[in-house]
Amino acid sequence: MRTPFDTAQRVQQRAVETVRVAISVEVEYHSRIERESDALVQSIARERAVGQAAGWLTTDAWLARMRAERERLEHEARSVEARLATLRGQAAEAYGSMRVIDGAVERHRDELVRTEEASEQGRLDDIAAARLARSRVARR
């Protein structure tokens, strides 16, 4: 059953889906950053242990570069988290709007059903009244 709200409903569903996909992309990106960060921390620990064991091997420059990389990853993770917070707010808003439109669609459909039922009841009442009138005329 078509309603005047169908177009708005489809548009809002697309908006919710778009935000959902964007959130999924950002979550995956954040997971990748976390994996890279964990791998970097493990690599730093291994290289530090090798450097200390050898005694003569200096890893200062490499460690400084890895610290800078870790800071870059932490900064990127914070940026992703900020974008995720924004996207989650947009998702809540879009989903709320979609629920409002869905409610309007349901109310419209319910109203159409009630109108159809009232019309049907009116027709049945007319038929019953006509039969009653005919039976009264026939009894006379």
C-alpha positions as a Markdown table, in Angstrom:
| # | Residue | x | y | z |
|---|---|---|---|---|
| 1 | Met | 0.0 | 0.0 | 0.0 |
| 2 | Arg | 1.6 | 3.2 | -1.1 |
| 3 | Thr | 1.7 | 6.3 | 1.1 |
| 4 | Pro | 2.7 | 9.9 | 0.6 |
| 5 | Phe | 5.6 | 9.2 | 2.9 |
| 6 | Asp | 7.2 | 6.4 | 0.9 |
| 7 | Thr | 9.8 | 8.6 | -0.9 |
| 8 | Ala | 10.8 | 10.2 | 2.4 |
| 9 | Gln | 11.1 | 6.8 | 4.0 |
| 10 | Arg | 13.3 | 5.5 | 1.2 |
| 11 | Val | 15.5 | 8.6 | 1.3 |
| 12 | Gln | 15.9 | 8.3 | 5.1 |
| 13 | Gln | 16.7 | 4.6 | 4.9 |
| 14 | Arg | 19.4 | 5.4 | 2.4 |
| 15 | Ala | 20.8 | 8.1 | 4.7 |
| 16 | Val | 20.9 | 5.6 | 7.6 |
| 17 | Glu | 22.6 | 3.0 | 5.4 |
| 18 | Thr | 25.2 | 5.6 | 4.2 |
| 19 | Val | 26.0 | 6.5 | 7.8 |
| 20 | Arg | 26.1 | 2.8 | 8.8 |
| 21 | Val | 28.6 | 2.1 | 6.0 |
| 22 | Ala | 30.7 | 5.1 | 6.9 |
| 23 | Ile | 30.8 | 3.9 | 10.6 |
| 24 | Ser | 31.9 | 0.5 | 9.4 |
| 25 | Val | 34.7 | 1.9 | 7.3 |
| 26 | Glu | 35.9 | 4.0 | 10.2 |
| 27 | Val | 35.8 | 1.1 | 12.7 |
| 28 | Glu | 37.8 | -1.0 | 10.3 |
| 29 | Tyr | 40.3 | 1.8 | 9.9 |
| 30 | His | 40.6 | 2.1 | 13.6 |
| 31 | Ser | 41.1 | -1.6 | 14.0 |
| 32 | Arg | 43.9 | -1.5 | 11.4 |
| 33 | Ile | 45.5 | 1.4 | 13.3 |
| 34 | Glu | 45.3 | -0.6 | 16.5 |
| 35 | Arg | 46.9 | -3.6 | 14.8 |
| 36 | Glu | 49.7 | -1.5 | 13.4 |
| 37 | Ser | 50.3 | 0.1 | 16.8 |
| 38 | Asp | 50.4 | -3.2 | 18.5 |
| 39 | Ala | 52.8 | -4.6 | 15.9 |
| 40 | Leu | 55.0 | -1.4 | 16.3 |
| 41 | Val | 55.1 | -1.8 | 20.1 |
| 42 | Gln | 56.2 | -5.4 | 19.7 |
| 43 | Ser | 58.8 | -4.5 | 17.1 |
| 44 | Ile | 60.2 | -1.8 | 19.4 |
| 45 | Ala | 60.4 | -4.3 | 22.3 |
| 46 | Arg | 62.2 | -6.9 | 20.1 |
| 47 | Glu | 64.7 | -4.4 | 18.6 |
| 48 | Arg | 65.4 | -2.8 | 22.0 |
| 49 | Ala | 66.1 | -6.3 | 23.4 |
| 50 | Val | 68.4 | -7.1 | 20.4 |
| 51 | Gly | 70.2 | -3.8 | 20.8 |
| 52 | Gln | 70.8 | -4.3 | 24.5 |
| 53 | Ala | 71.9 | -7.9 | 24.0 |
| 54 | Ala | 74.5 | -6.9 | 21.4 |
| 55 | Gly | 75.8 | -4.0 | 23.5 |
| 56 | Trp | 77.5 | -2.4 | 20.5 |
| 57 | Leu | 74.3 | -2.0 | 18.4 |
| 58 | Thr | 72.8 | 1.5 | 18.7 |
| 59 | Thr | 69.1 | 1.8 | 18.0 |
| 60 | Asp | 68.5 | 5.4 | 19.1 |
| 61 | Ala | 67.7 | 6.8 | 15.7 |
| 62 | Trp | 65.5 | 3.8 | 14.9 |
| 63 | Leu | 63.7 | 4.1 | 18.2 |
| 64 | Ala | 63.1 | 7.8 | 17.8 |
| 65 | Arg | 61.6 | 7.1 | 14.3 |
| 66 | Met | 59.4 | 4.4 | 15.8 |
| 67 | Arg | 58.3 | 6.7 | 18.6 |
| 68 | Ala | 57.3 | 9.3 | 16.0 |
| 69 | Glu | 55.4 | 6.6 | 14.1 |
| 70 | Arg | 53.6 | 5.5 | 17.3 |
| 71 | Glu | 52.6 | 9.1 | 18.0 |
| 72 | Arg | 51.4 | 9.5 | 14.4 |
| 73 | Leu | 49.3 | 6.3 | 14.9 |
| 74 | Glu | 47.9 | 7.6 | 18.2 |
| 75 | His | 47.0 | 10.9 | 16.6 |
| 76 | Glu | 45.3 | 9.1 | 13.7 |
| 77 | Ala | 43.4 | 6.9 | 16.2 |
| 78 | Arg | 42.1 | 9.9 | 18.0 |
| 79 | Ser | 41.0 | 11.5 | 14.7 |
| 80 | Val | 39.2 | 8.3 | 13.8 |
| 81 | Glu | 37.5 | 8.2 | 17.2 |
| 82 | Ala | 36.4 | 11.8 | 16.8 |
| 83 | Arg | 35.0 | 11.0 | 13.3 |
| 84 | Leu | 33.3 | 7.9 | 14.8 |
| 85 | Ala | 31.6 | 10.0 | 17.5 |
| 86 | Thr | 30.3 | 12.5 | 14.9 |
| 87 | Leu | 29.1 | 9.6 | 12.7 |
| 88 | Arg | 27.4 | 7.9 | 15.6 |
| 89 | Gly | 25.6 | 11.2 | 16.4 |
| 90 | Gln | 24.5 | 11.4 | 12.7 |
| 91 | Ala | 23.4 | 7.8 | 12.8 |
| 92 | Ala | 21.3 | 8.4 | 15.9 |
| 93 | Glu | 19.7 | 11.5 | 14.2 |
| 94 | Ala | 19.1 | 9.7 | 10.9 |
| 95 | Tyr | 17.7 | 6.6 | 12.7 |
| 96 | Gly | 15.4 | 8.8 | 14.8 |
| 97 | Ser | 14.1 | 10.6 | 11.7 |
| 98 | Met | 13.6 | 7.2 | 10.0 |
| 99 | Arg | 11.6 | 6.0 | 13.0 |
| 100 | Val | 9.4 | 9.2 | 12.9 |
| 101 | Ile | 8.8 | 8.6 | 9.1 |
| 102 | Asp | 8.1 | 4.9 | 9.7 |
| 103 | Gly | 5.5 | 6.0 | 12.4 |
| 104 | Ala | 3.9 | 8.4 | 9.9 |
| 105 | Val | 3.7 | 5.6 | 7.3 |
| 106 | Glu | 2.1 | 3.2 | 9.8 |
| 107 | Arg | -0.4 | 5.9 | 11.0 |
| 108 | His | -1.3 | 6.6 | 7.4 |
| 109 | Arg | -1.8 | 3.0 | 6.6 |
| 110 | Asp | -3.8 | 2.4 | 9.7 |
| 111 | Glu | -6.0 | 5.4 | 8.8 |
| 112 | Leu | -6.5 | 4.0 | 5.3 |
| 113 | Val | -7.5 | 0.6 | 6.8 |
| 114 | Arg | -9.9 | 2.3 | 9.2 |
| 115 | Thr | -11.4 | 4.4 | 6.4 |
| 116 | Glu | -11.8 | 1.2 | 4.3 |
| 117 | Glu | -13.4 | -0.6 | 7.2 |
| 118 | Ala | -15.7 | 2.3 | 7.9 |
| 119 | Ser | -16.7 | 2.4 | 4.3 |
| 120 | Glu | -17.3 | -1.4 | 4.2 |
| 121 | Gln | -19.3 | -1.1 | 7.4 |
| 122 | Gly | -21.4 | 1.7 | 5.9 |
| 123 | Arg | -22.1 | -0.5 | 2.8 |
| 124 | Leu | -23.1 | -3.4 | 5.0 |
| 125 | Asp | -25.3 | -1.1 | 7.1 |
| 126 | Asp | -26.9 | 0.3 | 3.9 |
| 127 | Ile | -27.6 | -3.3 | 2.7 |
| 128 | Ala | -29.1 | -4.3 | 6.1 |
| 129 | Ala | -31.2 | -1.1 | 6.2 |
| 130 | Ala | -32.5 | -1.8 | 2.6 |
| 131 | Arg | -33.4 | -5.4 | 3.6 |
| 132 | Leu | -35.1 | -4.2 | 6.7 |
| 133 | Ala | -37.1 | -1.6 | 4.7 |
| 134 | Arg | -38.0 | -4.2 | 2.1 |
| 135 | Ser | -39.1 | -6.7 | 4.8 |
| 136 | Arg | -41.3 | -4.0 | 6.5 |
| 137 | Val | -42.8 | -3.1 | 3.1 |
| 138 | Ala | -43.4 | -6.7 | 2.3 |
| 139 | Arg | -45.1 | -7.3 | 5.7 |
| 140 | Arg | -47.6 | -4.5 | 5.1 |
